Amino acid sequence: MIERDRYLQSGSARLRFRDEGSGPPLVLMHGWALDLDMWEPQFARLTGRFRVIAFDRRGFGLSSGEPDVDEDVVDLGRLLDALAIARAGVVGMSQGARVALAFAARHPTRVSGLVLDGPPDPEAANADGSGEEVPIAGYRGLVQREGMGAFRQEWLRHPFTSLQTSDARMRALLLRIVARYPGHDLRAPDAGAASVAIGSADATLRSARLRLKDVSVPTLVINGELDTEQRRAAGAALARRLPEARHALVAAAGHLPNLDNPGAYDEMLAAFLRAQEQIPARAARRAH
């Protein structure tokens, strides 16, 4: 059996990642309380057309370290360097969309196309998920009182983890991922320590938001058509504010459209990213 998981030391964190397939490189970044296994349908469907790369963000899945969105941006650059990838399509889901946006703002030449999947409200002060949408403080208290098992049961009732699909394989996959979530950001010994990751995440969002008008990377913002009203509105608002962006909905899907409707999701990604890959080739032909 071929071992699919590989590891990269990035500063103080050891990051689990996968690198499969051939073609234009495509990096997938998961959301809060998830890990790279959420992209299993995409590894199955897209590796014939793309070199698909995903990693557990620090503090999630099997990666070590403490969750920190600002460090995630650095980690993404180090992973691309380690794999000798100069430029890639970048997909970020939910909290991962904030990492993708910040990376594109800082390193636009390294991003061939940007996909923001279910992104938080770009104007929200707590858009990392610590506000009303995801009550981090309440979850932290629940973990302290009753443990991670109680949190996991509660989290699986949240709209963000409510799958629309009847596919038992996708439901079993989500259960495995949630069971693996280590909860470092919920089990910190005190609220001050636990807020470190959230605070640095807010700083990343603020710096990225200030540069939205300067994000020149072609961008696709997507939501499941059955995602929460707040997230659909956030996606539409972000697409309006970015200079080269459009908004699209994945049919019959909630906050996890890549699991709810992987066929439609993958085709949407592939069509958008292939179009970006063709732009330099067309420009070169015109120059000649």
N, C-alpha and C positions, 0 to 999 in steps of 0.2 A: 504494500500500500504506500502510495506517495504521500509524504507529509506536506500538507498544503500550507501550514502556518510557518512564517518566518519571523525573525525578530531583529529590531534595530535599536541600538542604544542611542537615545537622543537626550543629551544632558544627563539628568538624574533619572530619567524614565526609560524603561525597556518596553518598546512598542511592538505589539503583535501586528503583522500585516500579511496580506496575500497579494500575489502578482501573477496573473494568469492570462492566457490568450495572446493574440498578436494583432497588430494594427495600431492606429492612433492611440496614445495613452489616455486613459480615463480614470480619474481618482474619485472614489465615492466616500463620503464622510457621514457617519451616523449621527442620530440625535441623542438627546439626554436619556440616560438609563438604558441605552441600547448598545450594540457593538457591531463589528463588521459582519457578523453572521446575518444581519438583517438584509444584506445584499446577496444572499444565496440565489434567489431567482435571477438576478442580473449576471452573476458568474455563470449560471447555466445557459443563459440566452445570448449574452453579448460578447463572450470571449472569442467567438468566431469572427467578429468584426472589429473588436477593440482589444487593446491590452488593458485589462481591468485590474485596478489596484484599489484596495481598501485597507484601512488600519483601525485598530481600536484606539480611539483617542485616550490620552493619558488619564488613568484613573477609572477607565471603563473596560469591560470585557476582561481580557487577560493581560492588558497593559498595566504596568506599575505606575507609580506616581500619583499625584493629587490632581483632580480635575481642574483645568485652567485653560480657558478659551484662548487667552493671549499666547500661552505656550503652544497650543495646538497649531497656531499659525506658523510658529518657528518649526515645529515638528514636521509639518507638511513640506516646508522647504527642504529640510534635511532629508526627508524620505525621497523626494524627487532627486536631490543631489546624489544620494546613495545608489539610486537606480539609474543614474546618468540620463535623466529625463529633463530636457530643457524647457519643454512646454507641454501642457496637458489640458484636456477638458476636466473641469472640476465641478463636482456635484456635492452640494451640502444639504442635508435634510434637517429641518427644524433647527435645533441649536447648532447643528453642524453647518447650517446655511450661514450663520454668523461668522463662523471660521472661514468659509469659502469667500464670503464678501470681503472680509478684512484682508485675506490673502490677495484677492484680486485688486484691492485698493493699493496694497503695498507693492505688489509684483505683477503689474498688468501684462508684462511681456511674457510671463510664464504661464498665462492662462489663455488657451485657444478659444474656449467658450465656457461660460459660467451658467450653472443651473442651480437655482435656489428653490428647494422643495419644501413647501409648508413653512416659510420663514416667519419669524415673529415680527411684530409691529416695529418698524424701524424707528418710530418715535417714542416707543415705550421705555420708561426709565428702567424697568426690570425685564427687558426683553430676553434675558437669558433663561426665563422660565421661573423666576422667583416671585412673580407677581400673582395676580388672580388666576391666570390660566393654569398654572402649576403651583399649588401652594406649598412651596419648599419648606417654609417654617412649620406648617402643619404636619408635613410628612416627617420632618426632623423630630418633632415632638412624638409622633406616633412610633418612630423607630426607638426612641429613648424609652418609651413606656412599654412597648409590646414587641419590639424587635423587627428585623427585616422581613420576616414572614408576613407580618401584619401589613407592612408597607406594600409588599408585592401584591397582596390580595387587593388592597385599595387602588394601587396604580393600574391594575388590570381592569378596573371598572371605569377608569378615566376615559373621556372621549378620544384622547390621543392614542390609546391602545385598543380601541373598540374596532375590531376588524369588520369589514362589510362582507368579505368573502366567506363562502361556505367551505372552501378548500381546507380540509383537515390538516394538510401538510403545512400550510402557512400558519394556522393556529398553533400547531405544535411547535413550530419554529419560534414564534413569538414567546411562548411559554418558556422555552429553553433559554432564550436571551434574557428575559426578565429574571429568571431564576439565577442567572450568572452575574447580574449587576451587583457589584460589591458594595455600593452605597457609601463610598468614602466621604462624599460631600454631605451625607445625611448622618453619618456616625461620628463626626468630628467631636472632640471632647467638650467644646463650648461653642456658643454661637459666633463668637469673634473669630475663632479659627476656621469655623465652617464657612464664614462669609468671605474668606480670602479668595477662593476660586470665583465666587459670584462677583465680588468687587472688581477683580481683574477682568472678568468677562464684560462687565458694564463699561470699563475703560476702553476695551477693544471696540465695543459697539459704538461708543461715543466718537472715537477717532474715525471709525469707518463711516459713521453717519455724516460727519463733517465733510467727508470726501465723496459723498455719493455722486455729486455732479461731475466728479473727475474720474469716475469708474467708466473707462471707455471700452471695457470688454463686452462683446455681445452677450446678452443675458436672456435666459428663459426662466421666468418665475412660474412655478406650477403649484397647484393645489388639487387634492382630491375634490370632486364636486360635492362630496358629502362631509368634507372637513368642517370644523367649527366655523360659524359665521365670522367670528373674530379673526381666525387665521385666513379665511378667504379674502376678507377685507384688507388684511395686512399684506397679503400677496399682491393684490391689485394696486394698493397704494405704493408699494415698493417698485413695482413695474413702471408706474407713472413717474417716479422720481429718478430712476436710473436712465441715463441718456440713450442707451441702446438696448432696451428691454421690451419684452412682451409677456403677457400673462396668458396662461392656458390652464384648463381644467382636465383632470383625468376622470373619465366616466366611471360610475359605480365604485367609487373609492373614497375612503375617509382620510385620516391624517397619515396613513401608511399606504399610499397609492402603489408603491412598488410591490407590496404584498397583496393588496386587494385586487389589483388589475395589472399584473406584471407585463402582460402582452402589450397593452396600450401604453403603459409607462415606458417600456423599453423602446418601443417604436418612436415615441415622442423624443426621448433622449437621443436616439441614434440619428433621427432626421435632423434635429437641430445641430448636433455636434458634427455630423458629416458635412452639413452646409458650411460650417465655419472652417473646416479643413480645406474646402474647395476654394474659399475666397483667396488665399495667397496664390494658388495655382492660376486662377483666372486673372489676377493682377499681373502675374509674371507673363502670361501669354499676351496681355494687352501691351505690356512694356516692350515686347519683342515685335 
